[in-house]
Amino acid sequence: MQVIKSKDAALTDLAAVVLLIATGKLHLYKDDGFVPDSSSTLADLNAHEADYTGYASQAIGAGLGPYDDEIDQVAESFPTLIFQPTGPVLVSNDIRGCYFEDTAHNLRQSWIFDAAQPMATVLDKILIDGKLFENFAAVTVEPSL
């Protein structure tokens, strides 16, 4: 049996999740041997949170408006977040991934980057673009050049 959800219902469901995400924060975690899995908790990830010079978790902010993506599923994108050390860099990290904490301090999702990203100089930066689908969130990571 195939189940088909109406676009109006998908938009309504997405709007509720967008509100939850817009008020949460994205954090980075270090490449120090820790690998999150489905049993990881917010405390687990916070214990490995980045601490390079100038680091701070960032609020996601409001979505950019719902749209039909390239495969005709309802989606919403969020503004690009830029993580970058400030100088002089006294503490550096290699960053292995990121995780999302909602406003109720629940861990919602974590991501493991394909490769660790260095945050050792003021020229290093990580750009993270978020895209929310009706049933899951995806991030695109663009390492510094």
C-alpha positions as CSV (number, residue, x, y, z in Angstrom):
1,M,0.0,0.0,0.0
2,Q,1.3,3.5,-0.9
3,V,0.6,6.4,1.5
4,I,0.5,9.9,0.0
5,K,0.5,12.9,2.3
6,S,-1.0,16.1,1.0
7,K,1.3,19.1,0.5
8,D,-0.9,21.2,2.9
9,A,-0.4,18.6,5.6
10,A,3.3,18.4,4.9
11,L,3.7,22.2,5.1
12,T,1.8,22.2,8.4
13,D,4.0,19.5,9.9
14,L,7.1,21.2,8.6
15,A,6.1,24.5,10.1
16,A,5.9,23.0,13.6
17,V,9.4,21.5,13.3
18,V,10.9,24.7,11.8
19,L,9.8,26.6,14.9
20,L,11.5,24.1,17.2
21,I,14.7,24.3,15.2
22,A,14.8,28.1,14.8
23,T,15.0,28.5,18.5
24,G,17.7,25.8,19.1
25,K,21.5,25.9,18.8
26,L,24.1,24.1,16.7
27,H,27.3,23.0,18.4
28,L,30.6,21.6,17.1
29,Y,32.4,18.7,18.7
30,K,36.1,17.8,18.7
31,D,37.9,15.0,16.9
32,D,39.2,13.4,20.1
33,G,38.1,9.8,19.6
34,F,34.5,10.2,20.6
35,V,32.0,9.0,18.0
36,P,28.3,9.7,18.7
37,D,25.7,7.0,18.1
38,S,22.0,6.7,18.7
39,S,22.5,6.2,22.5
40,S,24.6,9.4,22.9
41,T,23.2,12.0,25.1
42,L,23.5,15.8,25.2
43,A,25.9,15.5,28.1
44,D,28.1,13.1,26.1
45,L,28.4,15.5,23.2
46,N,28.8,18.6,25.5
47,A,31.8,16.8,27.1
48,H,33.5,16.9,23.7
49,E,32.3,20.3,22.6
50,A,34.7,22.5,20.7
51,D,36.7,25.0,22.7
52,Y,39.0,26.6,20.1
53,T,39.7,30.4,20.6
54,G,36.5,32.3,19.8
55,Y,34.2,29.3,19.7
56,A,30.5,29.6,20.6
57,S,27.5,27.5,19.7
58,Q,25.2,29.3,17.3
59,A,21.4,29.8,17.2
60,I,19.9,28.4,14.0
61,G,17.5,31.3,13.4
62,A,14.4,31.5,11.3
63,G,14.0,29.4,8.2
64,L,14.1,30.9,4.8
65,G,10.6,29.7,3.8
66,P,9.2,26.3,2.7
67,Y,9.6,25.1,-0.9
68,D,9.4,22.0,-3.0
69,D,12.9,20.6,-3.5
70,E,14.3,19.0,-6.6
71,I,12.5,15.7,-5.8
72,D,9.2,17.4,-5.0
73,Q,9.4,17.0,-1.2
74,V,8.6,19.9,1.1
75,A,11.7,21.3,2.6
76,E,13.0,24.4,4.3
77,S,16.5,25.9,4.3
78,F,18.2,27.9,7.1
79,P,20.8,30.6,6.9
80,T,24.4,29.5,6.7
81,L,26.3,29.4,10.0
82,I,29.9,30.3,10.0
83,F,32.3,29.0,12.6
84,Q,35.7,30.5,12.7
85,P,38.5,31.0,15.3
86,T,39.4,34.5,16.5
87,G,42.9,35.7,16.9
88,P,45.3,35.2,18.3
89,V,44.4,31.5,18.3
90,L,45.5,30.2,21.7
91,V,43.5,26.9,21.6
92,S,42.9,25.0,18.4
93,N,40.7,22.0,17.7
94,D,40.1,19.5,14.9
95,I,36.3,19.4,14.5
96,R,34.7,16.0,13.8
97,G,31.0,17.0,13.6
98,C,28.1,19.0,14.9
99,Y,25.0,18.5,16.9
100,F,21.6,20.2,17.4
101,E,20.2,21.1,20.9
102,D,16.6,22.3,21.0
103,T,15.4,25.1,23.4
104,A,14.3,22.4,26.0
105,H,17.9,21.2,26.1
106,N,17.2,18.0,24.2
107,L,19.7,16.5,21.8
108,R,17.8,16.2,18.6
109,Q,20.4,15.1,16.0
110,S,24.1,14.8,15.5
111,W,26.3,14.6,12.4
112,I,29.7,13.2,11.8
113,F,31.7,15.0,9.1
114,D,33.4,13.0,6.4
115,A,36.7,14.3,7.6
116,A,37.9,16.3,10.6
117,Q,38.1,20.0,10.0
118,P,41.0,22.0,11.5
119,M,40.3,25.1,13.5
120,A,43.8,26.3,14.2
121,T,44.2,29.7,12.5
122,V,41.9,32.7,11.9
123,L,41.8,31.6,8.2
124,D,40.1,28.3,9.1
125,K,36.3,28.2,9.0
126,I,33.5,25.8,8.7
127,L,30.3,26.8,6.9
128,I,27.2,24.8,7.7
129,D,24.0,25.0,5.7
130,G,20.9,23.4,7.2
131,K,18.0,21.9,5.2
132,L,15.0,20.4,6.9
133,F,12.8,17.9,5.3
134,E,9.5,16.8,6.7
135,N,11.0,13.8,8.5
136,F,14.7,14.6,9.0
137,A,17.3,17.3,8.9
138,A,20.4,17.4,6.8
139,V,23.5,19.6,7.0
140,T,26.0,20.5,4.3
141,V,29.5,21.3,5.6
142,E,31.9,23.4,3.6
143,P,35.4,23.3,5.1
144,S,37.8,26.2,4.8
145,L,39.9,26.3,1.6
